[in-house]
């Protein structure tokens, strides 16, 4: 049962709408997303899989994606498993497959995920496997610092974008912290990053533009980037 205090932000938001039909539609979708979709997701839509000696929860709708990734080990063709990575940054961590597998031979893994649903699954997986060297971060890595809205499709909950129209009622808006990789490295005092993995559904250029200082100074040793059409 949802506590009454949960509804207080909704009442305040409803008063601020004042007859704006488009905002009212977004408001209704917002309530639906929080109180129906999220509840159903964690009760019915997550399945548990085993990869190596790890157990991971993953969204049922996207299980074919993760099976294909595990089968190919697409990222791990680039990894030197005989060495120890001190600092690894996983941008677009999703449910945490890459971060969790990298934790075997890394001192610190920074798992960054903007989508709040993905982030919950990510933290569940980290906790489930008792991995203390993975630092989960709920943020959107881009070419600027501040706050912005991410847009989530209710029927495609594991993908997000910054670029949806404010008038598009097919998206749910969520406010999220936006920061550059330069800023993140400064916050964690990272003077050396052995590996950066980037999988951000078409926002690769923005991430790289926000990493210029690190790249110029030679702080980043290697990058693995999944490239989408520009």
N, C-alpha and C positions, 0 to 999 in steps of 0.2 A: 504493500500500500504506500502511495506517495504521500509524504508529509505535506501539510498545508503550506509550510514555508517555501516549498518548491515553486508554488504558483505566484509568489510575490513579484518576481521580476516580470512575469507575463502580464500581470495587472498593470504595472507601471508602463510597460511597452504598449499595451492596448490603449491606455489613456493618451499616449504620445502620437498615435496614428492619426486620430481626428479625421476620419472619413477618407483616408487615402486607400483606395481599393487595392492597388498593387502591393502596398505595404501590408495590408490586412491579409492578403493571400500568403505572403511570405511568413507572416505571423502564425497563421494556421498550420502551414507546413512545418514551421519550427516546433510547434507543440507536438505534432504528429511524429516528427523525427525523434524528439527526445523521449517521449513517453510511450511510443509504440514500437518504432523501428529498433531503437537501441535495446529495449527490453527483449524483443523477439530475437535479435541478433545473438545475444549472449546466452539465450536459453535454447534456441533451436538451430541456429545457422553456423555454429562453430563445430568443427570436427578436429579430432586430435590425430596427428600423424607422428611417426618416429623417423628421425633422420640421424644416422650414426647412433650415438647414445643419447640423443636429445629427444624430448617430447615437445611438440609444438602445436598450439591451437592455430587454426587457419579458417578463413571464411569458406563455407562449403561451395559457394558459387564460383570461387576462383581457384579451387583445388587443382584443376587441370594445369593452371599456370605454374604452380609450385612444383607439381610432379614433373613437368617439362624441365624446369630449372634444375631440379635435383638430378634428373636423368642426364642432363648435359654437363652439369657442374660448370656452367658457362663462365662464371666469374673466376672459378678456381683454376682455370688453365693458366692464369697469370700469377698465381700465388706460389711463392717459394715456401713450402711447408716445413723445410728443415731449419728455417730461421725464425727468430723471435721479432715480432713487430711491436714496437713500443706504443705508438699511437696510431690508431686506425679510425677514420671518420667515414661513417656509412650514411650518406645523404639520400633519403628515400628508403628508410629501413623497412617500411611496411610491417609485416608480422615478425621480422627479425631474423629470418633465415641466414642471411649473410653475416650479420653481426654475431649470431650465436655460434656459427661454425668457425668464424674468425677468432672467437674468444679462446679457442683451444691453443692458439699460438700467438696471442697478443696480450700485452700488459694492460692496455686500455683500449676499449672500443666505444666510440661516441656514436650512438644510434639515434639518428635524427629523423623524426616523422612529424609532419604537419597535421595530417588528418586525425581528429580526436578519436575516431573509432579504431583506426590502425594503431594509434598510440596505446589505447587500452589493451589491445591484443598483444602488442609488443611488450608492454610491462608485465602482462600475465605470463608470457613465455619466458621472460628473463627471471621472474620470480619462481616459476614452476621448475626451472632448471638450476636454481640457486647460483646464478652467475653474478658475481660481485665485481667483475671487471668490465661490465657493460654499463655505460652511463646513458640512460634514455633522455632525450631532449625533445620536447614538443614545440617545434618552431618550423617556420618556412624559410629555407635558405635561398637567398636571392641576391640582387645587386644593390640593396639598400637596407637601412635599419629603421625600425619603427613598428607599427602595427597596421594590419590590413585585414580584409575579409577574404577568406577562402570560400569556394563554392563547391558543394558536394551534391551529386545527383542521388536522390533517394534510392534509385534502382541500380546505381553503380557506386556503392558507398565507399569503396576503397580507393577511388581516384578523386583528386582535388585540382582546382585551378584558381588562379587569381584573376582570370580574364573574363569571367561570365558577366553579362550585362546585369546591372542592378535591377532591371525590369523583368528579367527572366524568372518566372515563377516556378520553373522546373528545377531550380537549384535551392539548396539550403545554405544560408550564410552562417559562417562562424568566424569570429574575430580571433586572430592568431598573431603571435609575435613574429615579425620578419627580421631576419638579420643576415649579414654577410658572413662568409666563412672567415674572412679577416677578423671580424668582430668576435666570433665564437672562439677563435684561437687566442685572441687577446684575453677573453674572459677566463679561459682555462689555462692561460700562460703556456701555450703550446709553442715551443721553439723548434720542434721537429715533428713532422707528421710523415710517417712511413708510407701510408696508403690512404687515398680517398676514393671511395666508390660513389658514383653519382648515377641515380636512376630516378629521374624526376619528370618523366612524361612530357618532354618537349621544352623544359625550362633550363636546359643544360648551359646555354650561353649566359643566362642571368647568373647562374651559380659560379661560373668561371669568371665573369666580370666582377663578382664580389669576392674573388680570391686573388686579385692582382698583386696585392702586397706580399702575400705568402709565396706566390709564384716568382715574383721578382727577386725576393730574398732567398729563394731556394729552400724554403721551409718544407715544402711538399716534395717528397721523393718520387712517388708514383701516383697515377690516377687511372681508374677504370671507369669509363663513361659509356652508358648505354645511350646511343644517339638516336634521336627521332627526327623525322622530317621537319625542316624549318619552314 
